[in-house]
Amino acid sequence: SQQGEEDPQALSIQEGENATMNCSYKTSINNLQWYRQNSGRGLVHLILIRSNEREKHSGRLRVTLDTSKKSSSLLITASRAADTASYFCATGSLKAAGNKLTFGGGTRVLVKP
Amino acid sequence: DTEVTQTPKHLVMGMTNKKSLKCEQHMGHRAMYWYKQKAKKPPELMFVYSYEKLSINESVPSRFSPECPNSSLLNLHLHALQPEDSALYLCASSQTRDRGSSGYTFGSGTRLTVV
């Protein structure tokens, strides 16, 4: 079952613009992660934010986490054509036994040159 | 080595066949995972191994049988699959939660078609 829901489901922008996508989740989390997937291949880990963190940066990526609203956002600044991919949020649950990461529905991003 | 290697990349099998998917990592990760992903959908967890022991089975049908022979290898044995089992099968590894939260490293997946 999906833990997170992502919004929007699809996003089309011009190269150089910023892309913002949002993720909402339902249960208590240990951490929230963002992944990128190109053309139905393997997922690439982008960034992890812990439940006691509010904001994190990595290169052109900025992630925020609001545990009171159970939501997170991913901002990609100065987008490039190579950023075209599907982006998934994933949550690590506090209550889940063992290691369990549950993915949201994903946002498909198209960056037009 | 910072990769998870999955073989084969593509597999076509009949409903009466037996085949295996293989996954290997040499990052010292003691948690390994199998995910199934249908087109335009998120990955869905199938199995979790922690320290070579099965810790989570997400009610996966018995025609899928996982195996973790050692800390570097993870197999998924397939038998009597149905056409609806056609999907991208992803293997991943990570540190175990007792060693702190970390991102997962995914393989490139095996594209499985059941005919």
Contacts between the chains, C-beta under 8 A, distances in Angstrom:
chain1	res1	chain2	res2	distance
A	2	B	42	6.3
A	30	B	97	7.6
A	30	B	101	6.1
A	31	B	101	4.5
A	33	B	103	5.7
A	33	B	104	7.6
A	35	B	103	8.0
A	35	B	104	7.9
A	35	B	106	7.8
A	40	B	37	7.6
A	40	B	39	7.0
A	40	B	88	5.9
A	40	B	109	7.8
A	40	B	111	7.9
A	41	B	108	5.1
A	41	B	109	6.1
A	42	B	4	7.7
A	42	B	90	6.3
A	42	B	106	4.1
A	42	B	107	5.5
A	42	B	108	4.3
A	42	B	109	5.5
A	43	B	43	7.0
A	43	B	90	7.1
A	43	B	92	7.7
A	43	B	104	7.6
A	43	B	106	4.4
A	44	B	106	7.2
A	45	B	103	3.4
A	45	B	104	6.1
A	45	B	105	6.8
A	45	B	106	7.7
A	47	B	103	8.0
A	48	B	101	6.3
A	48	B	102	7.1
A	48	B	103	5.2
A	50	B	101	6.3
A	88	B	42	5.7
A	88	B	43	7.6
A	92	B	97	7.7
A	92	B	101	6.2
A	96	B	56	7.9
A	97	B	55	6.6
A	97	B	56	6.5
A	98	B	31	7.6
A	98	B	48	5.3
A	98	B	50	5.2
A	98	B	55	3.8
A	98	B	56	5.3
A	98	B	97	7.3
A	99	B	31	4.7
A	99	B	33	7.7
A	99	B	48	5.9
A	99	B	50	6.3
A	99	B	55	7.6
A	99	B	94	6.3
A	99	B	96	6.1
A	99	B	97	5.1
A	100	B	45	6.5
A	100	B	48	6.4
A	100	B	56	6.1
A	101	B	33	7.8
A	101	B	45	7.2
A	101	B	104	6.2
A	102	B	45	6.9
A	103	B	42	3.8
A	103	B	43	5.3
A	103	B	44	7.7
A	104	B	42	6.2
A	105	B	41	7.7
A	105	B	42	5.6
A	106	B	41	8.0
A	106	B	42	5.4
A	108	B	40	8.0
